[in-house]
């Protein structure tokens, strides 16, 4: 009886050891697989391309050129936007990431203000063809997460309207140059594909919008300043 109990106890111990061994093996394999996946997910050096989409919010200061009438209230401008990204990056010591990026976005951004003559509507619209180019400086938190600063040259096309339906409509469109700067974060879920979020502040120059020969036309200076909040997906080439 004692021998039988000892045999049963030994069998149970062996079974428990086998279970523990299997669990340990599974844990080691899972840890190794996770580590391998994390290492594989580290973004590659080289050129990358992608798309982004998001929201623009800001204002465009409106001042009449000759000052015979008060300026309208500064239009708040906002709307959706989206576009394409192209860039290059290189890691140093697997932590610091240096690169450069160019982006082109388009959107339908609108903003209205009260005109001096209340029978008119003053409208800043069509803030589109938003172009940026400049450097990026990032830091790899781990194999997957990258935080970075970015900035550089910026250019956008801005249109304005002032109209009294149905007779009079004053339309302008000009390119504004300036600068942009912001921060971003990317997550690499493979060594080629990354997703991320980017915040950018734009400060563009004041530019004269000439109405031309339109009846009752009044030239105006427009100064856009706005922020964008975009989600992005990128693919890195070999």
C-alpha positions in Angstrom: 0.0 0.0 0.0 2.8 2.3 0.9 4.6 1.4 -2.3 1.4 2.1 -4.3 0.9 5.5 -2.6 4.6 6.4 -3.3 4.2 5.4 -6.9 1.1 7.5 -7.3 2.8 10.5 -5.6 5.8 10.0 -7.9 3.5 10.0 -11.0 1.8 13.1 -9.8 5.1 14.9 -9.3 6.3 13.8 -12.7 3.1 15.1 -14.3 3.4 18.4 -12.4 7.1 18.7 -13.5 6.0 18.0 -17.2 3.3 20.7 -16.9 5.8 23.2 -15.4 8.3 22.3 -18.1 5.7 22.9 -20.8 4.6 26.1 -19.3 8.2 27.3 -18.9 8.9 26.3 -22.5 5.7 28.1 -23.8 6.7 31.2 -21.8 10.2 31.2 -23.1 9.0 30.7 -26.7 6.3 33.5 -26.3 8.9 35.9 -24.8 11.4 35.0 -27.6 8.7 35.5 -30.2 7.6 38.8 -28.7 11.3 40.0 -28.6 11.8 38.9 -32.2 8.6 40.7 -33.3 9.6 43.8 -31.5 13.1 43.7 -33.0 11.6 43.1 -36.4 9.2 46.0 -35.9 12.0 48.5 -35.6 11.6 50.9 -38.6 14.1 50.5 -41.4 16.3 53.3 -42.6 15.5 54.7 -46.0 12.8 56.4 -48.0 9.2 56.2 -46.9 5.9 57.3 -48.3 2.4 57.5 -46.9 -0.9 59.3 -46.5 -2.3 61.5 -43.8 -5.7 63.1 -42.9 -7.0 65.3 -40.2 -8.4 68.6 -39.1 -7.3 72.3 -39.5 -8.2 75.1 -37.1 -7.1 78.7 -36.9 -7.8 82.2 -38.2 -6.9 84.4 -41.1 -6.6 88.1 -40.1 -8.4 90.4 -42.7 -7.3 94.0 -43.0 -8.4 96.3 -45.9 -5.6 97.9 -47.8 -6.6 101.5 -47.7 -8.4 101.6 -44.4 -11.4 103.6 -45.5 -13.7 101.2 -43.8 -13.2 99.0 -40.7 -11.7 95.6 -41.2 -14.1 92.6 -40.7 -13.8 90.5 -37.6 -11.0 88.0 -38.0 -12.5 84.8 -39.6 -12.0 81.6 -37.7 -11.1 79.0 -40.3 -11.5 75.2 -39.9 -12.2 72.1 -41.9 -10.9 68.7 -43.0 -7.7 68.0 -44.9 -5.7 65.1 -46.3 -2.7 64.4 -48.5 0.5 62.5 -49.2 3.9 62.2 -47.4 7.4 61.5 -48.7 10.5 61.3 -46.6 13.8 59.8 -45.6 15.1 58.7 -42.2 18.2 57.2 -40.7 18.8 55.9 -37.2 22.0 56.5 -35.1 22.8 54.1 -32.2 19.3 52.7 -32.7 17.9 55.7 -30.8 18.3 59.0 -32.5 16.5 59.4 -35.9 17.4 62.1 -38.3 15.5 62.7 -41.6 13.6 65.1 -43.8 10.0 65.0 -45.0 7.8 66.7 -47.6 4.0 66.7 -47.5 1.2 68.0 -49.7 -2.3 68.4 -48.4 -5.5 69.6 -49.8 -8.8 70.5 -48.1 -11.9 72.6 -48.0 -11.2 75.0 -45.2 -13.7 77.8 -44.6 -14.2 80.8 -42.3 -16.7 83.7 -42.2 -16.6 87.1 -40.6 -18.9 90.1 -40.4 -18.2 92.6 -43.2 -18.3 96.4 -42.5 -21.3 96.5 -44.8 -23.8 94.0 -43.3 -25.4 93.5 -46.7 -22.1 91.7 -47.7 -20.5 88.4 -46.4 -16.8 88.2 -45.9 -15.4 84.7 -46.4 -12.0 83.2 -46.2 -12.2 79.8 -47.9 -10.3 77.3 -50.0 -7.2 77.1 -47.8 -5.8 74.3 -49.8 -2.6 73.0 -51.5 -0.8 73.1 -48.1 2.9 72.2 -48.8 5.6 71.6 -46.2 9.2 70.6 -46.4 11.8 70.3 -43.6 13.9 68.2 -41.2 12.7 65.7 -38.6 14.6 64.9 -35.3 13.3 61.9 -33.4 14.1 59.5 -30.5 13.2 55.8 -30.4 11.6 55.1 -27.0 11.8 51.4 -27.8 11.8 49.3 -31.0 8.2 50.4 -31.8 7.7 54.0 -30.6 9.3 57.1 -32.2 8.7 60.6 -30.9 9.9 63.5 -33.0 10.1 67.2 -33.7 9.6 68.6 -37.2 9.5 72.0 -39.0 10.5 73.9 -42.0 9.2 75.8 -44.9 5.4 76.0 -45.5 3.2 77.3 -48.3 -0.6 77.4 -48.7 -3.1 78.8 -51.2 -5.7 81.0 -49.6 -8.9 82.3 -51.2 -11.2 85.1 -50.1 -14.7 86.2 -51.1 -16.8 89.3 -50.3 -20.2 89.2 -51.9 -23.7 90.6 -51.9 -26.0 88.2 -53.6 -26.7 88.1 -56.4 -25.0 91.2 -58.0 -21.5 91.6 -56.5 -18.9 89.0 -55.8 -15.2 89.9 -55.0 -12.9 86.8 -55.3 -9.2 86.5 -54.7 -6.7 83.7 -54.4 -3.0 84.0 -53.4 -0.1 81.7 -52.2 1.2 82.5 -48.8 4.7 81.5 -47.7 5.9 80.9 -44.1 7.0 78.3 -41.6 5.6 75.3 -39.8 6.7 73.4 -36.7 5.3 70.7 -34.5 5.6 67.3 -32.8 4.6 63.8 -33.7 4.6 60.2 -32.6 4.8 57.0 -34.7 4.2 53.4 -33.9 5.9 50.7 -36.0 3.8 47.6 -36.1 6.2 46.0 -38.7 9.6 47.2 -39.8 7.9 48.8 -42.9 4.5 50.0 -41.8 4.0 52.7 -39.2 1.0 54.6 -38.0 1.1 57.9 -36.1 -0.3 61.3 -35.0 1.2 64.7 -35.9 0.5 68.2 -34.7 1.7 71.2 -36.8 1.5 74.9 -36.3 1.6 77.1 -39.4 2.5 80.8 -39.4 2.2 82.3 -42.9 3.1 85.8 -44.2 0.7 88.7 -44.7 -0.1 89.1 -48.4 -2.2 91.5 -50.4 -5.2 90.1 -52.1 -6.1 92.3 -55.0 -9.7 92.3 -56.1 -9.0 93.8 -59.5 -11.6 95.6 -61.5 -14.7 94.2 -59.7 -17.3 96.8 -58.9 -16.9 98.2 -55.3 -13.8 96.0 -55.0 -11.6 96.7 -52.0 -8.1 95.0 -51.8 -7.3 93.4 -48.5 -4.3 92.0 -46.6 -4.8 88.4 -45.3 -2.5 86.8 -42.6 -3.3 83.0 -42.1 -2.2 81.3 -38.9 -3.5 77.8 -38.0 -2.9 74.4 -36.5 -3.4 70.9 -38.0 -4.0 67.6 -36.3 -3.4 64.6 -38.6 -3.3 60.8 -38.4 -0.8 59.1 -40.8 0.2 55.8 -42.2 3.6 55.3 -43.8 5.5 52.5 -45.6 9.3 52.3 -45.6 11.1 51.0 -48.8 14.4 49.0 -48.8 
